[in-house]
Amino acid sequence: MTSGHLLAAMSYMTDIAPEGCCCHSWRVALVGQRLASIVAPDQRRDVFYAGLLQDLGAVGAQQHITHYTSLSAQMADQHILTHPQRSAAIIEWLPGMQAVADLVRYHHEWWDGGAYPERRSGNNIPLGSQILRLADSVDTAGCFTSSSNLSSGLKQLAVLTGHAWSNDIWRLLIESLSDGEFYRSLMTPEMLPEMISKCCVELEASSELENEDSTERILHIFAAMVDLKAPATAGHSLRTARYAKSLAGYCGLYPEEVTMAYRAGLVHDCGRVGLPASLVNRSGRLTDKEKQLVRAHAAMTIRVLSCLPDCPEMIAIGAIAGHDHERYDGQGYPDKIAGNNIAPVSRVLSAVDAFDAMRAARSDRLLSPKAAVVRLQQGAGTQFDPEVVDAMVELVASGELEEQDAAA
């Protein structure tokens, strides 16, 4: 599992929905690096990762960014209007990714200076950003779904040449269409994971990201994306990760399982990014249909971390994280696994996830630590592993978790 693969999974997360994934950013990244290989080979890597991460800051908008099909609609929504700077700020937190952040910051500028965020024009817009602007627009128009849509879509977009992009960038795209094999693969959803994985290997992300600290930094961004989508529960993923690490250690799990507990805690809710914003921030009672939709986030978390089938380490994190809502009695979700068939780290996550939800200052569920563990004890043997609950009771009594909260 390289940092590139994790960044590709993060990109997939921004486009996921209960019914599937539109893979918008994946296609933009693939087309962007293809065009860059022709006119700016030295920028190919940066353009690829900028394409993957361009829409991180759009998470939390009322609709997916591809639904804002006109410039006026984008500029009328403050969240969309400011998303390039927000995306760039997130990327800048990653070592060695400044050049990528700069391309993302300006990828919504228009050649004629009429767009956002700074109304830059002409060659004051970085070349890589110009490439991304065109690739983004062409994919949003549905051009990369079929050959017929490509033909009709390009005819509609041609009128924007000289306004949204230059004549040279438009000609570059048209000339690149001679690579029929590439574009046929791009239009085949089953081929996208292989194409993305190949680019992640060939175009390695910054060497500064290839270490354990940077891996966890990337996973922290997964948690931050959930907070961006659901500000009402901000901080939940990070607290769950910290509690899970402490509890896993207290339970005597192996060191690698303790590490897994922390990492899985950071990403355990990443599937929530694909739920409707109006739903994830609601504190009132949900209908049965809405409950089913919310529960879909667990399977979506698994899908995000398993989007690249050649990354077993990433898939393993997803399997642990996505099963934290399984119940000890087998009545949980997404797979109704029971008892010791639930992975030990998932059982730990289940307890600390519920503990933090009861401790969160939201609605009328706010409980003291001691009251929260009483609720855990009431669910021991049904919802939770009894041994994990016993360990949690002792850990809370020790005061260690409260010390963590005070230090955070």
N, C-alpha and C positions, 0 to 999 in steps of 0.2 A: 504494500500500500504506500504509494508516494503522496507527497503533498498535492501533486497535480490531480490524482484520482479523488482526493478529498474535496478539492475545489470543484471538480466536475460534479460530484455528488451534491455539493452546496448549490451549484447552478441548477441541477435537476430539481432540487427542493423549491426553488423560486417559481418553477413552472408546474408543480404538481397540483392535482385536484383529485377529489374522491373517485372520479371516473377514469382517471389516467394522468398523462403528462403531455403537455403540448410541445415540450422540448424546444421552445423558441430560442433560448439562449444557446443551447447546444448548436443549433443550425447556424445562428449568427456567428458563433465562434469558428465553426468549420468553414463557412464561406469567407469570413474575414481573413483567416490564415491562408486560405487558397489565393485570395486576391493579393495579399501582402507578399506571398511567395513570388509573385510576378514583378511587382514594382518596388518592393522594399523588403527583400529577404531578411535583412538584419532586424526587422521589426515583427517578423512572423510570430515569434513566441509571445511577445507582449500583446499583439492583436488578438491572438487565440485566447489568452487568459482574460483580457479585457472583455471579449465577447462573452465568455462564460459568466463573468461577474458583473456585467453592466447594470443589471436590474436588482442588485441586492437592496438598494435603497428604496425601490418601489414596493417592497413587501410592506403590507399594512394599508395600501390603498384600497378604496372601496371595491375596485375591480382589478382584474389582472391587467397589466400594462398594455397587452395586445388589444384590449377592448377600447383603448383610447386611440382610435384610428386616425384622427385628424389633429393637426398642430393646435388648433383652437381648443379642442377638448383637453389636450394635455396641459396647455397653459392656463386653463380655467380651474384645474385641480392643483392646489398648493402642494399636496404630497407628491404628485407626479412632477410638478414644476421644479421641485428641489431635490428630486431623487438622484440626479447625476452627482451633485456634491456629496450627498449622503453615501452613495455607493463608493465614491472615491475615498471618503474619510474612513470607511470600514476597511477598504483594501490597504490604505496607508498604514494600518495597524500591523500589517504583515511585513516582516523583514524582506527587503529586496524587491518590493512590489511597487515602488514609487512610479516607475515608468508606466506600469499598467494602470495605476490610479489616474495618472494624467490623461491617458487616452479615454478612460471612462468619464472623467469629468466633463469632457467636451464632445461626447458622442451624440448629443442632441442639438448641437449647433448646426445652422444651415449656412450654405455657401453664400447666400445673399445677406446674411446677418440678421435674419428675422426670427430667430428661434431662441433657445435658452441653453444654459443659464446666464451667459454673459453677452449674448448677441454678438459673438465673434463672427468674422466673415473671412472668406477667401482662404489664403494660405496662413492666416493667423490661427486657423484650426489645424491641429496636428494631422498629418496624413493618415495615421492609423485611426484617428477619430472620424475622419471623412469616410474611410472604408467601412467602419462600423455603422455609420449613419445610413449608408446605402443598404448594407446587408440587413440591418434591423428593419428598415422600411419595406424591403422586398419580402422578407419573411412575414412581417405583420400583414402584408397584403395577400398572404396565402400562396405566394408564387412557388414555394418549395414543397407543395403537397402533391402536385402532379404536373405533367408536361403541358397539359391544356391550360391549367391555372397559371403556369409560368408565362406562357405566351400572352394570355389575356391580361394578366397582372402587369407585365412589363409595358404593355401598350398604355395602360392607365397611368403608370408611374412616370413614363417618359416625359410628360409635360412638366415635371418638377425639376428636370435637368436645367442647370443654370440658376436654380433657386435653392433646392435642398442639397444638391451636390453639383460638382463641376462636370463639364463635358468629358473631361479626361477620366474621371472616376466612373462615369456611366459607360464610356467605351470600354474601360477595363472589365467591367462586369459582362458586357455583351461578348467581348472576345473570349472571356473565360468559359462561356457556355459551350465552346467547342470541346471541352473536356466532358463528354457525355457520360462517361462511366462515373465520374465524381458526382455529378448532379443526379443521376439515376439512383445512386446509393443514398444520396441525401434525402431523396423522396421516399425511401424505403425505411420506415420506422425501426424495423428489426436490425437494420445495419448501423444505426446511430451509435449504440454502445461500443461496437467494435471500432468505429471511426474515431470516437472520442478517446478511447483507451489508447489507440495507436498514436494519436497526437500527444497525449499525456506522457507517453514514453519517449517519443521522438523530440518533443519540445518540453524538456524538463523545466519545471518551475524553478524559481530562484534557489540556488544551492543553500541559501540561508534558511530556507524552510525545511530542509531535510534533516531534522533532528527532533527529539522527543518534545522539547519545549514548544517548538513551532507547531508540531502536530496538535498539541493541546490548545495552542492559540487559535488554530483554525476551528477546532471543535467549540471553543468559546464563541466564535462567530455564529455557529449553528444556534447556540443558546440565545445569542443577541438577536438573531432573526426571529425567533419565537417571541421574544419580548417586543420586537417591532410590530409583529402581527397582533399580539395580545398584550398591550400595555397594562391592562388590568391585573395581570398576573406576573408582571415584570420581576425578574430575579428568581423565579421558581426553579428554573432549570439549574442555575448555579448553586442554589441552596440544596437542591436534591442531590447534585453531584457531590457536594461537600459532605452531606449527611451519609450518602451511600459509601463514600470512601471510609469514613469513620466507622460505620456499622460493619462493613465488610471486614475491616481490620479487627474489630472487636469480636466478630464471629470466628476469627481464626482462619479466614480464607487465605489462599496462597497469594503472594505479592502480586503476581500477574492478574489475579482476580480483583484485587483491591484497585489496581490501576484501571482495569476494565470497568469497575463500578463507577469510578469517577468519570471516565470518558462516556460511558453509556448514559450516565445521569445528565451530562451536558446535552446530549442529542435525543433524549428519550421522548421529547414532545415535538420533534422537528416536523412530524407529519401535520401538525396543527397549522403550519404555514399554508397548507392547501385548502383549509376550511374557509368558508365565508367570514369576512371580518365582522359582519353584524352578529354572527353566531358566537365566535370565540370570546367576545368581550361582553356578552350578555350575562347578567348575574341572576336573572329570574328563572322561573320554572321553564323547562324545555318540554316540548311535545315528544311523543314516542319517536316520531320520524326524525326530529332534531337530535334526540339522544343517539339514535343509530348513526347519524351523520358524524356526531362528535366522536363516537367510538371508532369510526373509520380511521381516525388519526393514527391508531396503533399500527394497523396494517400499512398505512402510508409511510410511517417512520421506517418500517422494514423495507419498503420499496425504495425509499431514498437511498439507504445505505447499501442496497443490493442492486443499484442501477447499472453497475459495471460488473458483470459476472466473473471477471478475471481478478477480482480483488477480495480474496477470502477473509483477510483481516477486517476489512470494512464491513463485509457481510456479517461477520461474527459480532461486531459491535451493534449492528442493526438488529440482529436476532435477539440479543440480550435486551436492548433498549425497547424494542417493540413488543416485548412480552411482559412488561411490568404491570399490565392490567389483567394478567391471568390470575385466577383465584385458586387457592389451595384445594378447594372442593371441586374444581373443574368447571365452574360456571362463569369463568371470566372470558376475556376476549384478547386477541382475535381468534385463537385456535382451541379454546377450551381445554388447555393442558392442565393436569392436576398434580398435586402433591410434589414428590421429588422428581417428577418428570419435568417440572419447571426448573430451569437453570438456577443454581444458587444465587448468582448475582441478580437475576431477575426477581427472585423472592426478596432480596434485600431492597432493591429498587421499589418494589411494590409497597413495602412498609414505609420507607422514608418519603416516597411520593405522597402517600396518604397523610403522613404526619405533617408535611409542609403545607398541604392543602388545608388541613384543619387549623394550622397556625397562621395562615395568611390573613392579613387584615382586609378581607373582602366579604361582603354580605354579612350574614349573621353566624358564620361558621367559626369565627375566631375563638380559639381555645388556648388555654395555657399549655405548656409542655406536658405537665402531669395529667391534665384532662385529656390531651390528645393520645397519650399512651394508654389511658384507660379505654378509649375507643378502639385502639389497636388490640388490646386484650379481649375486648368483646368480639372481635372478628377473628381471633386466633383459632385455627383449625377449620375455618370456613373460608374467609377471604385471605388470611395470612398464614404463613408458616409459623406454628407455635414457638419453635426454637428461635426464629428470627425476632418474634415479638418479645420473648423473654430477654434476648440480648438488647433489644431497643429500650426496654424498661430500665435495664441496668445502666445503659449508656446515658439515658436522660437523667437518671438519678445521680450520675457522676458529675453532671454539670458541664461536660465537655462540649455538648452541642451549643449550649447557651454561651459558652466562652467563644466558640467559633462565630456565632452571630454578633457578639459584641466587638470582635476583632475585624469583622467584614466591613 
